[in-house]
Amino acid sequence: MYFYNQKKLEGLPCDLQPSTVFAKCEVIAMAVCLASPCGLLSDEEEGGAAVFESTAADVGGLMGTRFLGATMPEVSLISPSLEPQTPQRETKSGADRRGSTEEDAGSEKVKVYLRIRPLTEVEKERGEQQGCVFMQDKETLMLKAPKNSYNMKSAERGVAPNVHRFTFSQICGPETSQQEFYERTMKDMVRDVLRGENRLLYTYGVTNSGKTYTVQGMGREAGLLPRALVSVFRKLQGRLYSAVDLKPVLCQEVRWLNSSEVRMEEIRRDLLLKEEASSSSQNSRPQGSVSVSCDSGIGGLSATSYTASQMEDSDSVCLEADGLYHSGGEGLEDGVRFSVWVSFFEIYNEFLYDLLEAPPSLQPRKRATLRLSDDRHGNPYIKDLTWVQVQSAEEAWSICPQVYCTHLNHNSSRSHSIFSMRILHIHPENDCGKGTRISELSVCDLAGSERCKEQRSGERMKEANNINTSLHTLGRCITALRNNQSNRSRPPQVVPFRDSKLTRVLQGFFSGRGRSCMVVNINPCASTYDETLQALKFSAIATQLVHGPSTKTRVAYIRSLLRENQQKPNESTLIEEEEEDSDEEEGDITMFDSEALLRAIDVLKGEVQRQRQQQEELEASVREQVCSEMMEIITRMETDFSETLDTQRALVEERYENKIENLQKSLKRYYSQELEERDEQIARLTAELKERRGSVDAPPVTPAPEAPPNPEGLRRSRRLASTSFSCSSSSSSSTLSLPQTGELDKLRVELEQCRAELQEKTQELRRYQGLLSLPAPTGTLTAAVDRKLEEGQRGLRQLRADLQRVGVGLQAAERACCRNTSGERLRQALGTADDTLAKQDQALVELQNSLLLVKMDLRKKTDSLAQLQPLRPLTAPPAPGSCRKRGCEGAGPNAENLHPEKRPFFRSLFPARTPSRKGPPVHTPSSPNTPYARALRPRQQTPLTSPSPLRRRVNY
Ligand SMILES: Nc1ncnc2c1ncn2[C@@H]1O[C@H](COP(=O)(O)OP(=O)(O)OP(=O)(O)O)[C@@H](O)[C@H]1O
């Protein structure tokens, strides 16, 4: 939003792409900061200033501070060059650079000088200096924010650094004299101007920083301008063109004046000089010999009646003679005569005023404004600006200081004032001024930046706004120029010269028609620290500017263009002539006639056309190439994608097939185990039941010697193996049921044996009963036992039927499991099987209970028999294989304490036949080895467990 608004302010398009926006950020940030010369230092500006500083020091710094959220550097650094200056480069700024001003054109940085003025007496008394300005070395200045400054407040909030470092081409401290400063700054410029170059020097600084002192001077300390004038005229001594018939017009053209015009020019000059002389004498008379305000202090310059001592002093402030002067015009073109013309105007509230228009006494009350126009080459010039030919430095100064005084009194440096000196280089053979070259030296004293908030009245506020607007525009122009220079790969940015009068007037010096140099004035007072800081930031951009190509470069370029166009014979002669000229002397664009320039333009047009066509062809081929490459990439991507998709699909399918298979296997295994367990359980129960039933008739048996190895594991492994091999076919059910059927048959046979044995025993028992003539209760007991046995047999039959049903159900479940893995159906089948098994369990439990009851009855019966034993007649021979022979000592009193299930069934049933020998029961060959007895032996060791839950669901 911030940038959007700024762009609207700047008139930039708002539909920029993000990348473009970021590219523009730097410019905008700088523009925002450059708006600060108004002195309105808000907190936001301080934040923006930090952005600016980082930008100036390092292009990446902008993102670093503002956008990437990097921490604020403690010290900001602003340098004229992005790269550190090498010592080689520094040494070049000396005498070596003289005479080679153009050799590195296009790469040399714009010179920015800093001048720190000393404190005045008043300021010293006020205790102004608080150590906020340090000269680190001749090129580096350190600023440290004083306590009450805005900058310090911002620094305390962490939004701006409180120490700033600026680097300049050269820093001149308070002790630097006017002469020294002139030599460092203006001397070379004067030399270049006399050689035909255009030069601009402009001073910038806050109010009361010493700009006027630097340009004009004070008292006997002459400033840069009077020194430059003196230097020029001394160097041109004896070479001046005294006639007034050649006059500079438009931007940089010369016009031949007719006699009446010459006369008019002479009258104007006389009037100005006379007026100046009279005003000076008026000024001097009441003030006596002390003419401070208008006195240049330079010997020979002032036309006013100075005292003798002043003149002497003035003479002593003589400019140091340079090489050109000593050689009596050495370095100047031979035979060329020079005509010097001066103009002076100001830009006040964005209006141009001619300060040489007419003597003040002749001026109407309301001053006329001047208009800016463009010549046929598009160069701006001030229409109707007064140019006065001067024959000496005194004449030039006699006009200008007078106007300076007026100007100062009138506007008090609230305008930008520009003094220009045009030197016509007149060749004696050139008729009517043809081929006359013009060079120009301009000195611009920019208005000081001021705080708008201190300008309470409307007029002052307007002045300050206009000053700041023009300075802001100057800053934008410099920024745009710098961007164009530093980023040649991008299309050039439009430099907004037309946005203010000041930049439009100075445009030529920034766009190749000459060179500029900036002088920054500061005062070391703590009270103006914030304004000083802003002024330095403003100047920091200028330090990064590079001089544009000089006029000579342009001339050479035009010549090269014309050389390309040599096909036409008549043109070649012309070019030869021009080449001869060029060998002779380099000139500026005015040396070409219009035909040659038009031809050059045609060549350029053709070149533009050719390049455009080339670009179009290149673009078309690039587009085609990009399209085909993109298509290739897209096709490759499609293929890769479909391949990946197929692979993924196959993988997923395989994974799920494996999962299903595993699930089926695990289900099969689970239900096979379940079936096996059930089978075994049923078999065990059946066997137990048979054994129980058999034991009713069987004689007491000795405990089984050692239980045979549990066939359960073998059976299970056998069944598992058969299950795994038999897979899901129905054959698995037959495989499972075959051994079961055989066993059942076997059991049935054994059961029949047991039954027969039981019947035999029953008969024997009845015989005994008959012998004993037992009372009724015994018969009742026997009947109860019989009844119970019958019940047990019924239960057994029932159990068998149930078992068959369960087997069928389980087989059906097995088939369902293997055929269809549908969980629901499987669960239903399992539920049914579970129910059946539960019922069977219940029936078994009931059967067990019945057996227990039978056992209890039998025990009672046995007890009764034991009581009746002494009453039995000894005549009766013992039956073969009776209990007496088998021995049942272990079933004595100890046996009574055992659990009914754990006591030997037949021993408890027939205790009378238990052998009397002690020790563990021994399995004798005579012991009955019925299936029931065999089944009973392991049961005696392993009591029947309660029915386990039949269902263990698999969680999946
Ligand atoms: N280098 C210097 N040596 C001694 N005194 C100086 C120097 N520079 C400036 N001064 C003094 O500082 C005061 C202010 O200078 P000056 O009037 O030139 O400032 P300014 O920037 O032109 O102000 P304004 O913008 O208001 O015109 C003057 O009294 C001047 O004599």
The ligand as a MOL file (V3000), in Angstrom:
LIG
                    3D

  0  0  0     0  0            999 V3000
M  V30 BEGIN CTAB
M  V30 COUNTS 31 33 0 0 0
M  V30 BEGIN ATOM
M  V30 1 N 33.7870 29.0570 5.7110 0
M  V30 2 C 33.3430 30.0320 6.5050 0
M  V30 3 N 34.1940 30.6760 7.2730 0
M  V30 4 C 33.7770 31.6370 8.0880 0
M  V30 5 N 32.4840 32.0180 8.1850 0
M  V30 6 C 31.5810 31.4030 7.4260 0
M  V30 7 C 31.9630 30.3900 6.5590 0
M  V30 8 N 30.8620 29.9370 5.9430 0
M  V30 9 C 29.8340 30.6650 6.3980 0
M  V30 10 N 30.2750 31.5620 7.2920 0
M  V30 11 C 29.4340 32.4780 7.9940 0
M  V30 12 O 28.2320 31.8290 8.3360 0
M  V30 13 C 27.1050 32.6620 8.1980 0
M  V30 14 C 26.0900 32.0780 7.2720 0
M  V30 15 O 26.6340 31.9710 6.0020 0
M  V30 16 P 25.7440 32.1880 4.6830 0
M  V30 17 O 24.9340 33.4300 4.7600 0
M  V30 18 O 26.6780 32.0990 3.5500 0
M  V30 19 O 24.8060 30.9890 4.7620 0
M  V30 20 P 23.7420 30.5610 3.6590 0
M  V30 21 O 23.7800 29.1250 3.6060 0
M  V30 22 O 23.9800 31.2890 2.4120 0
M  V30 23 O 22.4020 31.0160 4.2940 0
M  V30 24 P 21.0730 31.3340 3.5040 0
M  V30 25 O 20.6710 30.1120 2.8330 0
M  V30 26 O 20.1380 31.8010 4.5470 0
M  V30 27 O 21.4510 32.3950 2.5350 0
M  V30 28 C 27.6700 33.9790 7.6660 0
M  V30 29 O 27.7960 34.8520 8.7460 0
M  V30 30 C 29.0100 33.6310 7.1460 0
M  V30 31 O 29.9170 34.7040 7.2840 0
M  V30 END ATOM
M  V30 BEGIN BOND
M  V30 1 1 1 2
M  V30 2 1 2 3
M  V30 3 2 2 7
M  V30 4 2 3 4
M  V30 5 1 4 5
M  V30 6 2 5 6
M  V30 7 1 6 7
M  V30 8 1 6 10
M  V30 9 1 7 8
M  V30 10 2 8 9
M  V30 11 1 9 10
M  V30 12 1 10 11
M  V30 13 1 11 12
M  V30 14 1 11 30
M  V30 15 1 12 13
M  V30 16 1 13 14
M  V30 17 1 13 28
M  V30 18 1 14 15
M  V30 19 1 15 16
M  V30 20 2 16 17
M  V30 21 1 16 18
M  V30 22 1 16 19
M  V30 23 1 19 20
M  V30 24 2 20 21
M  V30 25 1 20 22
M  V30 26 1 20 23
M  V30 27 1 23 24
M  V30 28 2 24 25
M  V30 29 1 24 26
M  V30 30 1 24 27
M  V30 31 1 28 29
M  V30 32 1 28 30
M  V30 33 1 30 31
M  V30 END BOND
M  V30 END CTAB
M  END
